[in-house]
Amino acid sequence: MKQGEKELGVVVSVDSDEAVVGMYNVTNGASYFIDGEEINGIKVGAYAILKQGRNRIVVTVLSEKVRDQLNTINSKEFDNRFHAQSIQRIVRVKSQGVIKEGQFSVTSSTVPMVGNVLVSASSEDIAAIFSRGVDEEKSVTIGRSLMENQPIRIPINDFFASHIGIFGNTGSGKSNTLHKLYLELFSSPYGNAALGKSIFAVIDFNGEYGSGKVFGKHQVNVFDGAKRKILIDENIFFNANVLKILAKATENTQSPFLSRTLKQWEEHEKNICSDMQIGLLKKCLQRRDIALVEEWRSVARDVLQENSDDKIDCMNVLETVSLFKGDSLSYLTNAGTGFINQGRSLDEVSSLKKNDNSGKYVSCIPSSDLKLEAIGQELEEKGKSLDLFDSFLVFIKFQKIYDAMYKGMQLEWLKPVVGRLERLFSSVKKYAEIIKNATECYTKGISVFNLKNVDTECKETFALLLSKMLYENKKNDSNCASVHLIIDEAHNILNSFKSTHSDVWEDYRLTTFETMIKEGRKYGFFLTIASQRPADISPTIMSQIHNYIIHKLVNDKDLQMLENTMPTLDAFSKS
């Protein structure tokens, strides 16, 4: 027994990790002094120690009651509650961990046994519990314990190299706690080293970190979509699964079409490929398909209409193509000698007037007069100036014609998904830029993604894409020590219930984040989330969190979720 330690009671029964302790007499004080040191008494919510050999089992007091040993029949006439030798105090405690060689750890390998002696927790015990035995230099202090008034020190390596959950009702201070945790880390002696080796990415739905000054003197890169656009890697955005989900493509028709288009676009180095599109136009003319010719002409006009180069009158050239309608349709010969109408010979067509009164025929126009080569050059030059959004849109519009020509697809089947992509790209372009190797722009340090002013429909999209991009990059990048993804108001993206998005989107979103939290630790990818509704967050995600900081919660579902995922949560803490 430590010097000055006093035995207060003994374990009389054990049930799993809970034990009943019979207290000795004169142990009812709120505190008492031993060798000049004030020791807290045994009371509900307080810590105490059960001695078991060299181990010191840390327990919390759950409840207490008294038993009148002389008045076993509870008779009012023979009430001995105030008799000193009659009353025995009974305390129920729950095991929380063990202190071994000065180090506290949460474990179930050491449990109370009948006969273990109960003593008060000394100041060294309390310090070990709240600081887990770490040096002050290697820890951050986030406050003091309410009952013991001890500084709460969190070990930097053990705590921050883990998944962290901070939960509490609105106004309970969870955002302040989240900010305090990382501000203390960055201000510690190890702060500069952490910022020099790791990425700290904050996804901020409410703009609380948007000023860039919340972390004191430390530089913060703020991406708000307005002053500074959010950068997303092209391999993450232009991904078959992502595009199919965002464009809500149908499974049997539109999804395969999107996959084929994306593959073709990448094979052509993400360019329009003018030769391919001019060849497509020739094929449409050969087959005398007016609808596809008009569709091709419409796409090309959209690309070329803002061309300031006057050496080719593109509109007139395209108008020439549009002359071939109805019975007047001609087709381009394989030899490329010109247009031959209705299968007639060149001489027969040449003898016809250019403007026949019947309106059935047109003059023979040599293919060179259509200036297809010139149009191809213009498409290629214009394509080089397009961003990735517009380049892909133009390519998929031409691909739509290609699939209608060669694969028997109906334009009406494919137009809806192209239209949805146009609307999606239009929204995304307002706030984001898709570039190659975007993660290289998020250098080690603090990056804040302020989504406050982003359209509601894009907030979840950006949060998902940014998270996936940082995770995929960390899996393949050994130069970065760790990535810490911090999500405030995490229920906006991690909720398990269905929202306005499609089921496919919901499945993909949950699968992505669940994979991150289940497998991220081995790659050095850690998630910190703060939310006012833990019950709304996916149970899989909640079950994988290593460290919890709980503020006031009153909703029964929230409390039940925490009770299911936190084995050390006792009745007093829950209440």
Secondary structure by P-SEA (a helix, b strand, c coil): ccccccccbbbccccccbbbbbccccccccccccccbbbbcccccbbbbbbcccbbbbbbbcccccccccccccccccccccccccbbbbbbbbbccccccccccccccccccccbbbbcccaaaaaaaaccccccccccccccccccccbbbbcccccccbbbbbbbcccccaaaaaaaaaaaaaaccaaaaaaacbbbbbbccccccccccccccbbbbbbccccccbbbbccccccaaaaaaaaccccccaaaaaaaaaaaaaaacccccaaaaaaaaaaaaaaccaaaaaaaaaaaaaacccccccccaaaaaaaaaaccccccbbbbcccccccccccccaaaaaacccccccccccccccccccaaaaaaaaaaaaaaaccaaaaaaaaaaaaaaaaaacccccccccaaaaaaaaaaaaaaaacccccccccccccccbbbbccccccccaaaaaaaaaaaaaaaaaaacccccbbbbbbcccccccccccccccaaaaaaaaaaaaaaaaccccccbbbbbbbcccccccaaaaaaccbbbbcccccaaaaaaaaaccccccccccc
